[in-house]
Amino acid sequence: MKMLKHFILLVITSATFFLSCSSVPLTGRSQLNMIPSSEMLAMSYQQYDIFLNENKLSTNATEVNIVKRVGGNIQQAVTRYMADNNLSSRLNGYKWDFNLVEDKQVNAWCMPGGKVVVYTGILPLTNDDAGLAVVMGHEIAHAIAEHGNERMSQQLLQQVGAVGLMVAMKDEPAQTQALWLSVYGVGTTVGVLLPYSRTQESEADHLGLIFMAMAGYDPYEATAFWERMSKSGGANPPEFLSTHPSYNTRIKDLNEWIPEAMKYYRK
């Protein structure tokens, strides 16, 4: 009987992994996304509304319009890219929104479902529409690649196991919501990018570069932005101590991807 239980557990675990695997757009890397998209979107929209109610939106019409304009252009590029690659269904349930928040943090993020926030503190470094497109393209790419779901799945799996995950999702919503907040870190003092893995950061750089090019922004502006970031005086620990690629590595990788991105670029 004990062996039978172990066998059943193994079958359920294997089936869970098989049914929960997906691929990252562009890179094709296999990833584990065990949380239903509907759950991710529901938590996203709830926390996004809470965040907007607790933070001050910018009243600078010029800057707000820039954020909404660039965001809208990236959104259209994403829609085209997903359609061209037969992935439009991954945008089901998206409710795009772009807001500028009064905050000195050098920060921006995108929640699942296209909920994007830019902090006023990053605008001096973005300089113009193209620089902002680098940041927004990158953050939106994290959402399109479902990196948040991947991180939550990994952490939940580690905490409760493949079988326990289903129980946690159903019977312990507070636990999964707390994990969602820790994964997205909204409202915490972080840098321009949330603490994704190096692989996820590189994927977002790559995919974001394609998005900004399709939206009509010069891909070369990506390296210009990161060069400004590297000179801005912010902390930049050695690469082996950080989940983020070093500035030099990031710029090197972007330069290698620019020829590909230029094929999508239309002024």
Sequence and secondary structure as in RCSB ss.txt:
>XXXX:A:sequence
MKMLKHFILLVITSATFFLSCSSVPLTGRSQLNMIPSSEMLAMSYQQYDIFLNENKLSTNATEVNIVKRVGGNIQ
QAVTRYMADNNLSSRLNGYKWDFNLVEDKQVNAWCMPGGKVVVYTGILPLTNDDAGLAVVMGHEIAHAIAEHGNE
RMSQQLLQQVGAVGLMVAMKDEPAQTQALWLSVYGVGTTVGVLLPYSRTQESEADHLGLIFMAMAGYDPYEATAF
WERMSKSGGANPPEFLSTHPSYNTRIKDLNEWIPEAMKYYRK
>XXXX:A:secstr
 HHHHHHHHHHHHHHHHHHHEEE TTT  EEE  S HHHHHHHHHHHHHHHHHHS B   HHHHHHHHHHHHHHH
HHHHHHHHHTT GGGGTT   EEEEE   S  EEEETTTEEEEEGGGHHHH SHHHHHHHHHHHHHHHHTTHHHH
HHHHHHHHHHHHHHHHHHHHH HHHHHHHHHHHH TTS   SS    HHHHHHHHHHHHHHHHHTT  THHHHHH
HHHHHTTT     GGG SS  HHHHHHHHHHHHHHHHTT   
